[in-house]
Amino acid sequence: MHVSLLEAQIFMLDFQAARWTIKGEVAPQAGNNHPTIAPMGVFRTADGHINLAPAGDPMYRRCCEVLKAPELVADERFGTARRRVEHRDALNAAIEAYTVTAPTTHWVAVMNDAGVPCGPIYRMDEVFADPQVRHLQMAMPVEHPALGRIDLVHQAVEMSRTPARLDRASPECGEHTDQILAEFGLSATEVEELRAAGAI
């Protein structure tokens, strides 16, 4: 078995890669927008941003109901999935006129209650304040000889038989030189000679 970072990244290109391999279509850059579905992407709120993903007609209608925006359902520019993509900029602007009127927590709650995928877009401090992130203990405390107690990012993969542990911070440059050279059989005198010669 082998694992290639290149192969993994190409696999993650998903349907964008398939658009090339199947149809010879080079997908353009889409920024924060989904390349083939609208509306789907980033929308400003009263206090931040959300990622909103009402894919398909039924979900789009539920999204408009939550926004209290029946005109977005009636507007012929947004009547089909294809037309919503064609008029993406106008649709996104119309939706954002609603989302900026309330905070992120409001939209995440009401959209998810309606079955419309919606989540917050966090700043880094908000990532580590999130209850789920705290539950997963993704910030692990360790002691650093110079900095004292610091938090490090915990491993993303948790093995049941060999759980990951963070016992200490990364060593300082050269912190274990003497120990490593001793493991290779060098005496304390030989290590000091190397140090005096500037080799270590």
Stockholm file with secondary structure:
# STOCKHOLM 1.0

chainA/1-200         MHVSLLEAQIFMLDFQAARWTIKGEVAPQAGNNHPTIAPMGVFRTADGHINLAPAGDPMYRRCCEVLKAPELVADERFGTARRRVEHRDALNAAIEAYTVTAPTTHWVAVMNDAGVPCGPIYRMDEVFADPQVRHLQMAMPVEHPALGRIDLVHQAVEMSRTPARLDRASPECGEHTDQILAEFGLSATEVEELRAAGAI
#=GR chainA/1-200 SS CCCCHHHHHHHHTHHHHHHHHHHCCCCCCCTTSCSSCSSCEEEECSSSEEEECCCSHHHHHHHHHHHTCTHHHHCGGGSSHHHHHHTHHHHHHHHHHHHTTSCHHHHHHHHHHTTCCEEECCCHHHHHHSHHHHHHTCEEEEEETTTEEEEEECCSCCCSSSCCCCCSCCCCTTTTHHHHHHHTTCCHHHHHHHHHTTCC
#=GC SS_cons         CCCCHHHHHHHHTHHHHHHHHHHCCCCCCCTTSCSSCSSCEEEECSSSEEEECCCSHHHHHHHHHHHTCTHHHHCGGGSSHHHHHHTHHHHHHHHHHHHTTSCHHHHHHHHHHTTCCEEECCCHHHHHHSHHHHHHTCEEEEEETTTEEEEEECCSCCCSSSCCCCCSCCCCTTTTHHHHHHHTTCCHHHHHHHHHTTCC
//
